[in-house]
Amino acid sequence: MTPETMLGQLLTVLYALVGLPISMLALKAIGEVIASGVRSLVLKIEKLLFKKRRVHRIRTKTFLGTCLLMIFFLLLGTVMEMLAEGWSFVEGIYVWFVTFATIGFGDYVPFQAMEQKAKYRKKGLWVFLFGLAFFMLAGLCVVSAVLTSLVQAAEEIRKKTMRVGVRFKRSKFLRFAVYKVNHGGESEQKNNELVLTGKNGLKPRSKSI
């Protein structure tokens, strides 16, 4: 379904200008909530099961957890499409990845056969559309959580890399300072001995005035 008249096209543009930012903000907020929930789950698993007092790389682990959640949604949608439409595994992965990534080529329509069957029953059609919309919205929120946790994980890795660089520079400076103190003291001691003994190795006699 696409707008064909000039009025319909103008209304679509106006609706998109207002609706898209609101939708993006809503997905971002829900994605942050999902990422926070995954983070809490990771902390509980680390502390209760692995008995760790301090959890390291929590943001990176949160990103991996949200990625696993997204893979679960992709596999769930793929299995349902294989049972309902008879599609292959690759086709199911492709359709739901395109859907969750908001690419939407339109070459495949999820659950088209089930939608045609549900049209004969009005109640069944509304239940089907509501369930499909809820599943798609949940998948979009999970993708938003993946992107949010990815940014946080990248920031954590950047900070850790900077800390390692600072520690390396400090250790290198300390080694240089210790080397300078040790070898510098030895060279100064040798120079003092040369001054006291003279060039020929003989101690200079004191001259009377």
Secondary structure, 3 states (H helix, E strand, C coil): CCCCCHHHHHHHHHHHHHHHHHHHHHHHHHHHHHHHHHHHHHHHHHHHHCCCCCCCCHHHHHHHHHHHHHHHHHHHHHHHHHHHCCCCHHHHHHHHHHHHCCCCCCCCCCCHHHHHHHCCCHHHHHHHHHHHHHHHHHHHHHHHHHHHHHHHHHHHHHHHHHHHHHHHHHHHHHHHHHHHHHHHHHHHHHHHHHHHHCCCCCCCCCCCC
